[in-house]
Amino acid sequence: MLPHNQALNRVHSKTQKPVIALVGELNILIPMAGLIDKAPTDVIEKEKAKLADLRSTLNNLKQQKTKIQAL
């Protein structure tokens, strides 16, 4: 027999992966399917643009760090 959390993971992996919260030795699995409605397309696109900007900023900062370390 599978441990309880592995059995739950198998059930939920067929639909949508649950969010897992670790509290001490306790794993809390929260199924997310049906809990959050899909965001409108324009909101998704704005968030994707923000993510792209943040990734670009992070890349620039990494390059600057490398240059500073080389000094």
JOHU-V751457 format. One record per residue. N is the residue number from 1. SS is DSSP state (hx for helix, st for strand, lp for the rest). OMEGA is omega in degrees with one decimal (none if undefined). Layout:
N,SS,OMEGA  N,SS,OMEGA
//
This chain:
1,lp,-179.4  2,lp,170.0  3,lp,-173.9  4,hx,-176.1  5,hx,177.8  6,hx,177.5  7,hx,178.2  8,hx,178.7  9,hx,179.5  10,hx,179.2  11,hx,-176.0  12,hx,-177.8  13,hx,177.8  14,lp,-179.6  15,lp,179.2  16,lp,-178.0  17,lp,178.7  18,lp,170.4  19,st,-179.0  20,st,175.9  21,st,178.5  22,st,178.4  23,st,-174.0  24,lp,177.4  25,lp,-176.8  26,st,173.5  27,st,177.5  28,st,-179.3  29,st,-179.1  30,st,179.3  31,lp,-175.5  32,lp,-178.4  33,lp,176.7  34,lp,-178.7  35,lp,-176.3  36,lp,177.1  37,lp,177.3  38,lp,179.3  39,lp,175.7  40,lp,-176.5  41,hx,-178.3  42,hx,178.0  43,hx,178.8  44,hx,-179.3  45,hx,177.8  46,hx,179.6  47,hx,176.2  48,hx,178.0  49,hx,176.9  50,hx,179.7  51,hx,178.4  52,hx,178.0  53,hx,179.6  54,hx,177.5  55,hx,178.2  56,hx,177.7  57,hx,179.1  58,hx,179.0  59,hx,178.4  60,hx,179.2  61,hx,177.5  62,hx,178.6  63,hx,178.2  64,hx,178.6  65,hx,179.0  66,hx,179.7  67,hx,180.0  68,hx,179.7  69,hx,-179.2  70,hx,-178.2  71,lp,none
//
